[in-house]
Amino acid sequence: MQGRQQRAEELMSGTVKGERQEAVSGELESHAVGKNDGPVVYAAYLKMEHSDENIKFWMACETYKKIASRWSRTSRAKKLYKIYIQPESPREINIDSSTRETIIKNIREPTPTCFEEAQKIVYMHMERDSYPRFLKSEMYQKLLKTIQPNHNS
């Protein structure tokens, strides 16, 4: 059981065989099998819990960081602000006012890292709040069973 538990935790964290994998990325939703089952199941769990704004923001930031065009980056930064950062926005994330103000200042000339601090904060929220609940969920237990399908319970 402990080996299976460790394997599931490796899947969720994105580490397998000691190599860092992109556990949660902009392409998360397009990979629903294999090594990406953990993040997909976690995202589905958050959606079911009506608390998926953090993972969606995190994934959107990963995609945002890869934007090379200054114009496209500015456009995407404004969109991310309106959806996740702006007070009372549809999917407002829980960040401190200092981080919010820094983003507001930097959004005029956004760099690939202008959302990095907010991204760290939401990651911490997931790590401390929703992820421990997920580990106790029925969805996670089903994930454990799929990792070793020949295991008899």
Rosetta blueprint (number, residue, H / E / L):
1 M L
2 Q H
3 G H
4 R H
5 Q H
6 Q H
7 R H
8 A H
9 E H
10 E H
11 L H
12 M H
13 S H
14 G L
15 T E
16 V E
17 K L
18 G L
19 E E
20 R E
21 Q L
22 E L
23 A L
24 V L
25 S L
26 G L
27 E L
28 L H
29 E H
30 S H
31 H L
32 A L
33 V L
34 G H
35 K H
36 N H
37 D H
38 G H
39 P H
40 V H
41 V H
42 Y H
43 A H
44 A H
45 Y H
46 L H
47 K H
48 M H
49 E L
50 H L
51 S L
52 D L
53 E H
54 N H
55 I H
56 K H
57 F H
58 W H
59 M H
60 A H
61 C H
62 E H
63 T H
64 Y H
65 K H
66 K L
67 I L
68 A L
69 S L
70 R H
71 W H
72 S H
73 R H
74 T H
75 S H
76 R H
77 A H
78 K H
79 K H
80 L H
81 Y H
82 K H
83 I H
84 Y H
85 I H
86 Q L
87 P L
88 E L
89 S L
90 P L
91 R L
92 E L
93 I L
94 N L
95 I L
96 D L
97 S H
98 S H
99 T H
100 R H
101 E H
102 T H
103 I H
104 I H
105 K H
106 N H
107 I L
108 R L
109 E L
110 P L
111 T L
112 P L
113 T L
114 C L
115 F L
116 E H
117 E H
118 A H
119 Q H
120 K H
121 I H
122 V H
123 Y H
124 M H
125 H H
126 M H
127 E H
128 R H
129 D H
130 S H
131 Y H
132 P H
133 R H
134 F H
135 L H
136 K L
137 S L
138 E H
139 M H
140 Y H
141 Q H
142 K H
143 L H
144 L H
145 K H
146 T H
147 I H
148 Q L
149 P L
150 N L
151 H L
152 N L
153 S L
